[in-house]
Amino acid sequence: MHRRLTRLALLVLLAAIASAQEKPVNLPSEETVNSFLKQTFGYDSTVTWKIASIKPSIAEGLAEVDVVLSNAQGQSPTTLYVTPDGKHALTGEILPFGAKPYAPAHEILLKGATGASRGPEKSAVTIVEFSDLQCPHCKDAQPIIDKLLTEEPNARFVFQNFPLPMHNWAAKAAHYADCVGRSSKDAVWKFIQGTFDQQANITESNADEKLTAIADAAGVKGADIAVCAAKSDTKARVDQSVALGQSVGVTGTPTLYINGRRIGNVVGLPPDVLKGLVEFAAKQ
């Protein structure tokens, strides 16, 4: 966590201050702060923390929580500015806050994530990925996620389409993926991998031809998938997936949620840390 606030966080901070004028400050309890820190850092056994103070901030209406984080590299003083409703903490980014900070997003995703899935239906851990099949970073993340799922076979994984507007054939690929997934629970994973493998060869003009061929190779009838992909109800399902992602804060791809905890930098996160996050979530 960083001490310096980003522009977005500052805007939210100012909005929170404005709405809290002349209202008493709701200070979070030490128990709540400890629970938040455990939920946030408990996956890493090398990290410890000490709450230095919980007090009203000079920014009226906000609570200021001073924490010292420690690991093998040393200590890092961090200040959290908790909003009046107790649901968010501001540092260098906007973070969910509370004794169970990731529970709201987790509940939303458990109800709304209806994309292609694998793993036990009633797993203690649900991993949801929002992905764009034209996104190079999503392609890079795929082997990392596959390795994680191999090592964590008891986790449930859900793939949600999130085509970005900047990509000229991503929405079409999402439509095809949606139709393949509804046609075959096994073929969809071959289709996703096949699309990533062919990513550099697909263009806006040849997308239908390439995606139809990839669907055929995945084990379904590509011509039927192409017809399904052009239907309005298919577009509606993909649009609903995008809206679901936006409702929990997805702004780019790939974005991973582990029981509601957002992981934005899948490729940059060490695999053992990612695995630790899954195992930690299972214990909660």
KEKE-3310 file (N, C-alpha, C; in steps of 0.2 Angstrom, whole numbers, plus 5000, padded with zeros to 4 digits):
npx = (5004:5002:5007:5004:4991:4981:4975:4962:4958:4959:4949:4938:4940:4938:4925:4919:4923:4915:4902:4902:4902:4901:4896:4897:4913:4914:4923:4932:4933:4947:4947:4940:4949:4960:4955:4952:4966:4971:4963:4968:4982:4985:4988:5002:5014:5025:5022:5019:5009:5006:4994:4995:4988:4970:4960:4951:4952:4961:4954:4938:4926:4932:4940:4956:4968:4982:4995:5008:5017:5026:5040:5052:5060:5059:5051:5035:5027:5010:4995:4978:4963:4948:4931:4916:4905:4911:4915:4925:4943:4955:4970:4984:4976:4958:4951:4942:4934:4933:4928:4926:4931:4930:4919:4906:4909:4912:4899:4891:4898:4896:4883:4881:4891:4891:4897:4908:4913:4924:4929:4924:4907:4903:4914:4926:4932:4930:4936:4936:4938:4939:4941:4948:4948:4956:4966:4983:4989:4980:4982:4995:4993:4986:4993:4998:4986:4981:4991:4989:4976:4978:4986:4978:4966:4953:4947:4935:4933:4928:4925:4924:4917:4925:4926:4936:4933:4943:4948:4946:4941:4937:4924:4917:4924:4921:4907:4907:4914:4905:4894:4901:4904:4891:4887:4896:4904:4917:4923:4924:4936:4946:4943:4945:4959:4964:4960:4968:4980:4980:4979:4988:4986:4973:4961:4951:4944:4945:4940:4928:4930:4942:4938:4927:4934:4942:4933:4928:4940:4940:4930:4917:4903:4908:4900:4888:4890:4894:4882:4875:4883:4880:4868:4856:4853:4864:4874:4868:4870:4884:4886:4880:4889:4900:4894:4893:4906:4910:4902:4909:4921:4930:4941:4950:4959:4969:4958:4957:4947:4948:4938:4931:4941:4951:4962:4973:4985:4989:5000:5011:5012:5020:5019:5019:5013:5001:4995:4996:4986:4975:4974:4974:4961:4953:4954:4946)
npy = (4994:5012:5028:5040:5048:5044:5053:5049:5043:5054:5062:5054:5054:5068:5069:5061:5068:5080:5075:5072:5083:5091:5080:5067:5058:5041:5030:5016:5000:4993:4979:4978:4984:4976:4964:4967:4969:4957:4950:4956:4954:4942:4931:4930:4925:4931:4944:4956:4967:4982:4992:5009:5020:5025:5037:5053:5061:5075:5079:5082:5071:5059:5044:5041:5029:5023:5013:5001:4991:4976:4967:4955:4964:4976:4990:4998:5012:5015:5024:5024:5030:5030:5029:5038:5028:5017:5007:5008:5011:5023:5023:5023:5018:5014:5005:4991:4990:4985:4972:4960:4963:4959:4952:4958:4959:4946:4940:4946:4941:4927:4926:4932:4927:4918:4912:4901:4887:4877:4864:4860:4863:4868:4873:4879:4890:4902:4907:4920:4925:4939:4942:4946:4940:4945:4952:4954:4953:4945:4933:4930:4928:4916:4903:4904:4905:4892:4884:4887:4882:4868:4865:4869:4860:4859:4871:4882:4888:4902:4908:4924:4934:4949:4959:4972:4989:4995:4985:4977:4965:4958:4958:4950:4938:4935:4933:4921:4913:4912:4905:4893:4889:4887:4876:4866:4860:4856:4859:4873:4877:4873:4880:4894:4893:4890:4902:4911:4906:4908:4922:4932:4930:4933:4945:4960:4958:4945:4938:4930:4919:4914:4911:4903:4892:4889:4885:4873:4865:4864:4855:4857:4861:4873:4881:4882:4888:4900:4905:4906:4916:4927:4931:4941:4939:4932:4943:4950:4943:4943:4957:4958:4951:4960:4971:4965:4964:4977:4981:4977:4983:4981:4987:4984:4971:4956:4953:4946:4938:4932:4924:4936:4945:4957:4954:4962:4962:4950:4943:4949:4945:4935:4917:4909:4917:4920:4907:4906:4915:4909:4898:4904:4910:4899:4895:4904)
npz = (5000:4997:5003:4996:4988:4974:4960:4957:4969:4978:4973:4977:4990:4993:4990:4999:5011:5009:5010:5023:5031:5046:5053:5065:5068:5063:5070:5066:5075:5084:5083:5070:5062:5063:5058:5045:5041:5043:5033:5022:5022:5027:5020:5018:5028:5032:5034:5046:5058:5066:5075:5076:5078:5080:5074:5073:5057:5050:5039:5039:5045:5041:5046:5053:5051:5057:5053:5055:5045:5044:5037:5031:5024:5031:5039:5036:5037:5036:5031:5033:5026:5032:5026:5030:5030:5033:5024:5014:5012:5010:5001:4992:4982:4980:4992:4997:5013:5030:5042:5035:5021:5007:5006:5000:4986:4983:4986:4976:4964:4966:4964:4951:4942:4929:4919:4909:4918:4929:4941:4958:4962:4974:4981:4993:4988:4976:4961:4950:4933:4923:4907:4891:4875:4865:4871:4875:4887:4894:4887:4891:4905:4905:4906:4919:4926:4923:4928:4942:4944:4942:4953:4963:4964:4971:4970:4963:4946:4936:4921:4914:4901:4896:4885:4879:4873:4865:4857:4842:4838:4849:4855:4846:4847:4861:4860:4852:4861:4872:4866:4862:4875:4880:4872:4874:4889:4889:4877:4877:4884:4876:4865:4870:4873:4860:4854:4860:4856:4842:4842:4837:4823:4820:4814:4812:4800:4797:4807:4809:4801:4806:4820:4818:4813:4824:4833:4827:4828:4842:4844:4842:4831:4821:4811:4817:4829:4824:4819:4831:4838:4832:4836:4845:4858:4863:4862:4872:4884:4884:4886:4899:4906:4906:4912:4925:4929:4929:4940:4950:4950:4939:4927:4918:4909:4911:4925:4941:4953:4969:4979:4980:4982:4974:4960:4951:4944:4937:4930:4935:4948:4959:4957:4969:4978:4973:4974:4988:4991:4987:4995:5007:5007:5007:5020:5026)
capx = (5000:5006:5004:5002:4984:4981:4970:4955:4957:4958:4942:4933:4941:4935:4918:4918:4923:4910:4896:4902:4903:4897:4894:4902:4917:4913:4929:4932:4936:4953:4945:4938:4955:4964:4952:4954:4973:4972:4960:4972:4989:4986:4991:5009:5016:5031:5020:5015:5007:5004:4990:4998:4982:4964:4958:4948:4957:4960:4949:4933:4922:4935:4944:4963:4971:4990:4997:5015:5018:5033:5042:5060:5063:5059:5045:5032:5021:5004:4989:4972:4958:4941:4926:4911:4901:4915:4915:4931:4949:4959:4978:4986:4970:4952:4951:4936:4936:4928:4930:4926:4931:4929:4913:4901:4911:4911:4892:4889:4900:4893:4876:4881:4896:4887:4901:4910:4916:4926:4930:4918:4902:4902:4920:4927:4936:4928:4940:4932:4942:4937:4946:4947:4952:4961:4971:4989:4990:4976:4985:5001:4990:4982:4997:4998:4980:4980:4995:4986:4970:4981:4989:4972:4960:4947:4945:4930:4935:4923:4928:4919:4920:4925:4929:4937:4931:4948:4950:4941:4937:4936:4917:4915:4927:4917:4901:4909:4916:4899:4891:4904:4903:4884:4886:4900:4908:4924:4926:4925:4942:4950:4942:4949:4966:4965:4960:4974:4986:4979:4978:4992:4983:4966:4960:4944:4941:4945:4938:4923:4933:4947:4935:4924:4939:4945:4927:4928:4945:4939:4926:4910:4902:4909:4895:4882:4893:4894:4875:4873:4887:4877:4861:4855:4853:4871:4877:4865:4874:4891:4885:4878:4895:4904:4891:4895:4913:4910:4899:4914:4927:4934:4942:4955:4959:4964:4956:4955:4944:4948:4933:4929:4947:4953:4969:4973:4991:4990:5006:5017:5011:5023:5015:5018:5009:4994:4993:4995:4980:4969:4974:4972:4954:4950:4954:4942)
capy = (5000:5018:5033:5045:5047:5045:5058:5046:5042:5061:5064:5050:5057:5075:5068:5058:5074:5084:5072:5070:5089:5092:5074:5064:5053:5035:5027:5008:4997:4990:4973:4978:4985:4969:4959:4970:4968:4949:4948:4959:4952:4936:4926:4931:4924:4935:4951:4957:4974:4985:4998:5014:5024:5026:5044:5057:5064:5082:5079:5081:5065:5053:5041:5040:5023:5023:5006:4999:4985:4974:4960:4954:4970:4981:4992:5002:5015:5016:5028:5022:5035:5026:5033:5038:5022:5011:5002:5009:5014:5026:5024:5025:5016:5014:4998:4989:4990:4982:4965:4956:4968:4956:4948:4960:4957:4939:4938:4948:4936:4920:4926:4934:4924:4912:4910:4894:4885:4871:4863:4859:4868:4870:4874:4885:4896:4903:4911:4922:4929:4943:4941:4948:4935:4949:4955:4950:4951:4939:4927:4929:4926:4910:4898:4905:4903:4885:4881:4888:4877:4862:4865:4870:4857:4860:4878:4883:4893:4904:4913:4929:4938:4956:4962:4979:4993:4997:4979:4977:4959:4955:4957:4944:4932:4934:4930:4914:4909:4911:4900:4887:4887:4884:4870:4861:4862:4854:4862:4880:4878:4872:4886:4899:4892:4890:4909:4914:4903:4911:4929:4936:4929:4936:4952:4962:4956:4938:4935:4925:4913:4911:4909:4897:4886:4887:4881:4867:4862:4863:4849:4859:4863:4880:4885:4883:4893:4907:4908:4908:4922:4933:4933:4947:4936:4931:4949:4952:4939:4946:4964:4957:4949:4966:4975:4962:4966:4984:4982:4975:4987:4979:4992:4981:4963:4951:4954:4940:4938:4926:4925:4943:4949:4958:4954:4966:4961:4942:4941:4952:4942:4928:4911:4906:4922:4918:4901:4907:4919:4904:4893:4908:4911:4893:4894:4909)
capz = (5000:4996:5007:4992:4985:4967:4958:4958:4977:4980:4971:4981:4997:4994:4990:5006:5015:5008:5012:5030:5034:5052:5055:5069:5064:5065:5071:5066:5081:5083:5080:5063:5058:5063:5054:5038:5039:5042:5027:5016:5022:5031:5015:5018:5035:5034:5036:5053:5058:5072:5074:5079:5081:5076:5077:5068:5052:5049:5034:5043:5043:5039:5052:5051:5055:5056:5054:5053:5042:5044:5034:5031:5021:5035:5041:5031:5040:5031:5034:5030:5028:5031:5024:5035:5030:5035:5018:5010:5015:5004:5002:4985:4978:4984:4994:5001:5020:5035:5045:5029:5015:5001:5005:4996:4979:4983:4985:4969:4959:4967:4961:4944:4938:4926:4913:4909:4925:4931:4948:4962:4962:4981:4983:4998:4985:4969:4957:4944:4929:4918:4902:4884:4871:4861:4876:4875:4894:4896:4884:4896:4911:4905:4908:4926:4929:4922:4933:4948:4945:4943:4960:4968:4961:4974:4969:4957:4942:4932:4915:4912:4895:4897:4879:4879:4867:4861:4853:4836:4837:4855:4857:4842:4851:4867:4858:4850:4867:4875:4862:4863:4882:4881:4868:4877:4894:4888:4871:4878:4887:4870:4861:4873:4872:4853:4852:4862:4852:4836:4843:4832:4816:4820:4812:4812:4794:4796:4814:4809:4798:4811:4826:4816:4813:4831:4836:4824:4831:4849:4845:4841:4824:4820:4808:4821:4834:4821:4819:4838:4840:4828:4839:4850:4865:4864:4864:4879:4889:4885:4889:4906:4909:4906:4917:4931:4930:4931:4946:4956:4949:4934:4922:4913:4909:4915:4932:4944:4960:4973:4984:4980:4982:4967:4959:4944:4941:4938:4927:4939:4955:4960:4958:4976:4982:4970:4977:4995:4992:4986:5001:5013:5006:5008:5027:5029)
cpx = (5004:5003:5002:4996:4985:4975:4963:4953:4956:4951:4937:4934:4938:4927:4915:4918:4917:4903:4896:4903:4898:4893:4899:4906:4915:4920:4929:4935:4943:4952:4944:4945:4960:4961:4953:4961:4974:4969:4965:4979:4990:4989:4998:5011:5022:5029:5017:5013:5006:5000:4993:4993:4976:4961:4954:4953:4956:4955:4943:4928:4925:4939:4951:4966:4978:4992:5005:5016:5025:5034:5049:5063:5063:5052:5042:5026:5016:4998:4983:4967:4951:4935:4920:4906:4905:4916:4922:4937:4953:4966:4980:4980:4964:4952:4944:4938:4931:4931:4930:4925:4929:4923:4907:4903:4910:4904:4889:4891:4897:4886:4876:4886:4893:4891:4904:4914:4919:4928:4924:4913:4902:4909:4921:4930:4933:4933:4937:4937:4938:4942:4943:4951:4957:4967:4977:4991:4986:4979:4991:4999:4988:4986:4998:4992:4979:4985:4992:4980:4973:4983:4983:4966:4953:4944:4940:4933:4930:4926:4922:4921:4919:4929:4930:4936:4936:4950:4944:4938:4936:4929:4915:4918:4923:4910:4902:4910:4910:4895:4894:4903:4896:4883:4890:4905:4916:4927:4928:4933:4947:4949:4945:4956:4968:4965:4966:4980:4986:4979:4982:4989:4976:4965:4953:4941:4941:4943:4933:4926:4937:4943:4930:4928:4941:4939:4927:4934:4944:4934:4918:4909:4902:4904:4889:4884:4893:4887:4873:4877:4884:4870:4861:4856:4860:4875:4874:4869:4881:4891:4884:4885:4900:4901:4893:4902:4914:4907:4904:4921:4932:4935:4947:4955:4967:4963:4954:4952:4944:4944:4931:4935:4950:4960:4970:4980:4993:4997:5012:5017:5015:5018:5014:5013:5002:4991:4992:4988:4974:4969:4972:4964:4950:4949:4949:4935)
cpy = (5006:5023:5039:5043:5048:5050:5055:5046:5049:5063:5061:5053:5064:5074:5065:5064:5078:5081:5071:5077:5089:5086:5071:5059:5046:5031:5019:5006:4994:4983:4973:4979:4979:4964:4961:4968:4961:4947:4950:4956:4945:4930:4925:4930:4928:4942:4951:4965:4976:4991:5003:5019:5024:5032:5048:5060:5071:5084:5077:5075:5059:5050:5040:5034:5023:5016:5005:4992:4983:4967:4960:4960:4976:4983:4997:5006:5017:5020:5026:5028:5031:5031:5033:5032:5016:5006:5003:5013:5016:5026:5027:5022:5016:5006:4997:4988:4987:4975:4960:4960:4965:4952:4951:4958:4950:4937:4940:4943:4929:4920:4927:4931:4918:4910:4903:4893:4878:4870:4862:4864:4872:4871:4880:4891:4896:4909:4913:4927:4933:4944:4944:4944:4939:4952:4951:4948:4945:4932:4925:4926:4919:4904:4898:4903:4895:4881:4881:4883:4870:4860:4865:4867:4857:4867:4878:4889:4895:4909:4917:4933:4945:4959:4970:4983:4994:4991:4978:4970:4955:4953:4951:4938:4930:4931:4923:4910:4908:4906:4893:4884:4884:4878:4864:4863:4861:4858:4870:4881:4877:4878:4892:4899:4893:4898:4912:4912:4907:4919:4933:4936:4932:4943:4954:4959:4948:4934:4930:4919:4910:4908:4903:4891:4884:4883:4874:4862:4860:4857:4851:4861:4871:4884:4886:4888:4900:4910:4910:4915:4928:4935:4938:4945:4934:4938:4952:4949:4942:4953:4963:4955:4955:4970:4972:4964:4973:4985:4981:4978:4985:4985:4990:4974:4961:4954:4948:4941:4932:4927:4932:4948:4950:4958:4956:4964:4954:4940:4943:4949:4936:4922:4909:4911:4921:4912:4902:4911:4914:4900:4897:4909:4905:4892:4899:4906)
cpz = (5000:5000:5002:4988:4978:4966:4959:4966:4980:4979:4976:4988:4998:4994:4997:5011:5015:5010:5020:5034:5040:5055:5060:5066:5067:5065:5070:5072:5079:5080:5073:5059:5058:5059:5047:5036:5039:5035:5021:5016:5025:5027:5016:5026:5037:5036:5042:5053:5065:5071:5078:5082:5077:5079:5071:5063:5052:5044:5037:5040:5042:5046:5049:5055:5053:5058:5052:5051:5042:5040:5034:5028:5025:5037:5036:5035:5035:5035:5030:5031:5026:5031:5029:5036:5032:5030:5014:5014:5009:5006:4995:4980:4983:4985:4998:5008:5024:5038:5040:5023:5009:5000:5001:4988:4978:4982:4978:4964:4960:4964:4953:4940:4935:4920:4913:4915:4925:4938:4952:4963:4969:4984:4988:4994:4978:4966:4951:4940:4924:4913:4895:4880:4866:4865:4876:4883:4897:4893:4889:4902:4911:4907:4916:4929:4929:4927:4940:4949:4945:4950:4965:4965:4964:4973:4963:4953:4937:4927:4913:4906:4897:4891:4880:4873:4863:4856:4848:4835:4843:4857:4853:4845:4857:4865:4856:4857:4871:4872:4863:4870:4883:4877:4871:4883:4894:4882:4872:4880:4881:4866:4864:4872:4865:4851:4854:4858:4845:4836:4838:4825:4815:4819:4812:4806:4793:4802:4813:4806:4803:4817:4824:4816:4819:4834:4834:4828:4838:4850:4844:4834:4824:4817:4812:4827:4830:4820:4826:4840:4837:4831:4844:4857:4867:4866:4871:4884:4890:4888:4897:4910:4910:4912:4924:4933:4932:4938:4952:4955:4944:4929:4917:4913:4908:4922:4935:4951:4963:4979:4985:4980:4975:4966:4952:4941:4941:4935:4932:4946:4955:4961:4965:4980:4979:4973:4984:4996:4991:4993:5007:5013:5008:5016:5030:5029)
residu = (MET:HIS:ARG:ARG:LEU:THR:ARG:LEU:ALA:LEU:LEU:VAL:LEU:LEU:ALA:ALA:ILE:ALA:SER:ALA:GLN:GLU:LYS:PRO:VAL:ASN:LEU:PRO:SER:GLU:GLU:THR:VAL:ASN:SER:PHE:LEU:LYS:GLN:THR:PHE:GLY:TYR:ASP:SER:THR:VAL:THR:TRP:LYS:ILE:ALA:SER:ILE:LYS:PRO:SER:ILE:ALA:GLU:GLY:LEU:ALA:GLU:VAL:ASP:VAL:VAL:LEU:SER:ASN:ALA:GLN:GLY:GLN:SER:PRO:THR:THR:LEU:TYR:VAL:THR:PRO:ASP:GLY:LYS:HIS:ALA:LEU:THR:GLY:GLU:ILE:LEU:PRO:PHE:GLY:ALA:LYS:PRO:TYR:ALA:PRO:ALA:HIS:GLU:ILE:LEU:LEU:LYS:GLY:ALA:THR:GLY:ALA:SER:ARG:GLY:PRO:GLU:LYS:SER:ALA:VAL:THR:ILE:VAL:GLU:PHE:SER:ASP:LEU:GLN:CYS:PRO:HIS:CYS:LYS:ASP:ALA:GLN:PRO:ILE:ILE:ASP:LYS:LEU:LEU:THR:GLU:GLU:PRO:ASN:ALA:ARG:PHE:VAL:PHE:GLN:ASN:PHE:PRO:LEU:PRO:MET:HIS:ASN:TRP:ALA:ALA:LYS:ALA:ALA:HIS:TYR:ALA:ASP:CYS:VAL:GLY:ARG:SER:SER:LYS:ASP:ALA:VAL:TRP:LYS:PHE:ILE:GLN:GLY:THR:PHE:ASP:GLN:GLN:ALA:ASN:ILE:THR:GLU:SER:ASN:ALA:ASP:GLU:LYS:LEU:THR:ALA:ILE:ALA:ASP:ALA:ALA:GLY:VAL:LYS:GLY:ALA:ASP:ILE:ALA:VAL:CYS:ALA:ALA:LYS:SER:ASP:THR:LYS:ALA:ARG:VAL:ASP:GLN:SER:VAL:ALA:LEU:GLY:GLN:SER:VAL:GLY:VAL:THR:GLY:THR:PRO:THR:LEU:TYR:ILE:ASN:GLY:ARG:ARG:ILE:GLY:ASN:VAL:VAL:GLY:LEU:PRO:PRO:ASP:VAL:LEU:LYS:GLY:LEU:VAL:GLU:PHE:ALA:ALA:LYS:GLN)
# end
